[in-house]
Amino acid sequence: MKKRIWFVSPAVFLLIAFCVVPLLIMVYYSFLSDGTEGHLTLQHYIEFVQKDFYVKLTFKTIGISFIVTILCILIAFPMAYVMAKIIRSGKNVLLMAIIIPFWTSQLVRAYSWQNLLRDGGILEEVLRTLHLIGAEPLGILFTNTAVIIALVHIFFPYMVITIYLSLERLDDSLIEASKSLSATPWTTFRRIVLPLCKPGIFSGSILVFVPCLGAFVEPRILGGTEGSVIGTVIEDQFFEIFGWNFGAAIAFILLLIVLLSIAILSRFTKEEV
Amino acid sequence: MIKKGLGWFYIACVLIFLYAPIVVLMVMSFNESQYNALPFRYSTRWYEDLAQNEALIQASLQSIIIAAITGVVCVILATLLLLGIINSHSRLKNWLDSLVVLPLTIPWLIIGLSILLLLSALGLDKSYPVLLIGHIVVSLPYAVMVLNARMQSLDLSITEASASLGANDWTTFWRILFPLLFPAMLAGGFLSFIISFDNFMISYFLIPTGLSTLPIEIYASIKFGFTPEINAVSTIIIVATMSLLVLMAMVMRSSLKNMFK
């Protein structure tokens, strides 16, 4: 077929006009003192750095995303390992089962967690029936714990799939060879399986860590006042306080953290030879 | 054997965690209690209430319309994009790749608010076309990914064969590429439909006054307290998506079979 490079123009136009240009405008806004008219200034960034609240919030957001990522790895790795190396049957059905919840809205799942986790809710009833807790209320809803549980729930399927794909490629004979050279299972895991899975673990980490940084729905619905993160503070600026310029500055800082995390994490996703 | 048993046990635990919120939601949609409280008493009153709730029904229809337009536009744009870069050099391809994945890597919160700032900078009001464009921008990468995967697996020398037999490009596209790409177009369209249908963040920033989508309604009622109709409407959506998913899988399989006949 003839070259028809202009075929790309509608998509390229759309992405530049409604994704790249708006981001540039956002950066411009963040340097304006007030609204569209104000003068150029660094005041919003200075305010952000000087107020303890925002600095702590930034570290808290990064901390929550980090915890969620680690929990996802811890839950997903054994699952992927069992699927790829131990049971070996019904893999497609299991993969389907892991992907299906992806098709239900994040909002609806957060709402359902609210019902599960609240005091006097279903989880409390179940735990009490099993005599795992006493009469005291559960006290999870509207804490960071609730936010972390919901975020792990949303994102760990990505981790299972990326780790599974890298384990699937791992040649069994390497594990056998390690065993026959009388390595303990722990040594085999540490010296053979883990290094070969590293790219998978880190690509999964990008898919988990990065969206967690920009999470808004779960912290707002399940975190209450304790659970505020960068995402909820940006929303406050746009919908409650109408400090759009300051909101744009926080959003730009968030964007920089996102891009930096991708840059750092993707260095580890390449396969070493 | 013990290893296998433990493995299955672990998988079962994870799946329980994964499905608990979804199953609870579905069960609670048939519970009489307004506060999703136990003990469970069967009732269909929330479905009856839902049938009366004009606002929720309107919002659902609106979401379906927006998602359908988004799905169709995304497939067309993605197909054009991929046809456009056939035979083009890799530097351009890399550049386009990073442009296309941009809406995937940037939090939707930021994309939503920056489009809002664009409107404000241009002195424009929020409007339906811009809402649609926002949905298309965040859904397009998914359509491109699905179609690109299919395109990569195709042997494009068949288009040259077709051309050398005197077919013009138009004929080559409709007779050769389109049938080969169709399952992927369907899958890509479906994926962008779902992304748009579930999308809350973009609509939240860009929805014009007087309009509402289902996620916006759901968010509002979560904010203002328990509304068990949300359980009912979510159950309907989950069941509908699952059935569509199964249908898709069947269509894909039969069309894949047809290709190799």
Interface residues (C-beta under 8 A of the other chain):
Chain A: M1 K2 K3 R4 I5 W6 F7 V8 S9 P10 A11 V12 L14 L15 I16 F18 C19 V20 V21 P22 L23 I25 M26 Y28 Y29 T36 I75 P78 M79 V82 M83 I86 I87 L94 A97 I98 I100 P101 W103 T104 S105 Q106 L107 V108 R109 A110 Y111 S112 W113 Q114 N115 L116 G120 G121 I122 E125 H153 P157 V210 P211 L213 G214 F216 V217 I221 G231 I234 E235 F238 W244 G247 A248 A251 L254 L255 V258 L259 I262
Chain B: K3 K4 G7 W8 Y10 I11 V14 L15 F17 L18 Y19 A20 P21 I22 V24 L25 M28 N36 A37 L38 L77 A78 L80 L81 L83 G84 I85 I86 N87 S88 L92 L96 L99 V100 L102 P103 T105 I106 P107 W108 L109 I110 I111 L113 S114 I115 L116 L117 L118 S120 A121 I133 G134 I136 V137 L140 V144 T159 A163 D169 T172 F173 I194 F197 D198 F200 M201 F205 P215 I218 Y219 I222 I230 S234 I237 I238 T241 M242 L245
